[in-house]
Amino acid sequence: MATPGSEQLGVTGPLSVALPTDAELQASTALVDELKRQNNYESVIETNKRSAVLNSLQQITEEFVRQVGKAQGMAENIVKNLGGKIVTFGSFKLGVIGPGSDIDTLVVCPSNVTIEDFFATFPEILQKMAPAGSISELTLKPDAFAPIITLKYNGVDLDLLFGRIAIHNQIKKDLVMTTPDLLRGLSDQEVRQLNGVRVAEEMLSLVPEQGVFRTALRAIKLWSSRRAIVGNIFGFPGGVVWAILVARICQLYPKATASTVVFKFFNILKVWRWPMPVILKPIDYSTRIGNLKVWNPKIYPGDRYHIMPVITPAYPSMCATHNVMKSTMQVIHNELQRGSDITEKIMNGKGQWKDLFTKHTFFTADYKYYLSVITASTSDEAHLPWSGYIESRVRHLVKLLEDHQSIDLAHPFNKGYSRVHRCQNEAEVEKAKGGSLEHQAKDIATATTGHGLAVGSSKADLGTAEQKLDADANVTMVYTTTHYIGLELHPGVKSLDLEVLVSRFRNEQCFIWDKYDRESNAITIIHTRNSDLPDDLFEEGEVKPARKQKKKAPNGAAKKRSATEDTNQAPAKRQQTSVVAAG
């Protein structure tokens, strides 16, 4: 129960208000020390640089709003008071940003400014007002699901979203973003643009000790990244979900140290009675703004299918885990159990925090069989949107796989691996599209998409391959991105024919893309044994699985291969399926 005079945070009272013991305090000190060893905190210099960039963006935003007002013929006395505001969200807002991370930023503008103004005028004013040479990698994405401008400003990565407030003709710096009325008169897309800021601010107001919350969240973010279980697009929780879950544990143990919160995080969530939702405050069903839908499984049939509901605290409350599937939920549960075992040892003085943050074993030990989903194009310009689209569809293939009668688990990895190949003729082009690495450009490092650091480069670096075409005009560059799905078969299964299932995935999810071009876009799905995985999936010190030697027949001849078994690389056909064999 809550202590007298204290405010209860959450939908229930705390499970304990006990003060931390000396051992728990020491475990928290050890946790912070380990996070520092893991380079989880940025330097003061980097923090000050971010602050300077945000202060500059505030001035640029105000000038942008004034320029739009002038162009609309507004009077000078009105223009100078239009205002404008820069608001952060995500890791920066929550206070858990690490070295090199980007800042999620919302450019808040009054009702007269439109998103078309944002993309047409803001970049020009940005370039004029920022110090010479400080802006780089400026990219406009007006057609994205969440329209965005990305850039580097003085070395700081920024994601800029646009937020319009229809009910205000002026935007003051003290505007409270959590007020539901700010959503009045907005489209669904405009509401989405504001949602990140509103959720982050609500969350911070709902935790008892922000310092404890931040340290515990840093630990859980690092753990989920190292264990490769973060990424909404792949069916795993996104960053906001892990933050909500940590916040809920903080509510249940308001006096606890960060070490205890992390320990309880695993202990409680490993036995959580899903689909009972995790919520930080009572869901607001009384506020009604337009047609905004609030999560409610009693009314909306679709909400009843959410198997691991974690609900955002800001109106309109939504399920942030709607992409979690049966297989990814099982993977998450396994990792929660592992985390519980490790943190119990730590709290008993028999373990170390570094054990919690050990890298995943997805490629080195977890599976014998994988599906490789390979997207390919002959230009970087065509490949980026195509591979990005297929990345967003991979979880639909996982759903088909986990419903197959012979498959126990289909585990998508939360990154794609992008490679570049130099081909001399059409036959080599087709081999590269089909998954062969024979003609991979070794001087261009493999890059990763999705969550986590690149193996050797960023995806943007793949564009440098175009610059090397002049050396040989006969060379065709092929760009591929491969996503891997680990397969665990039911006991006794000897072979697995996925041709019909893969064909269904292509027809229902891939070829329906409105920009699909058969000549420009290729997709191949092949079976890959663990011993045949590419070397660039393994870091220094990791051991690649080796193929077991086959037993020889009594007469000394090699045992015949099953007709369903694959060789190291499947034939290079543009739209090939494969047969997975167990044996």
Disulfide bonds with the S-S distance in Angstrom:
none
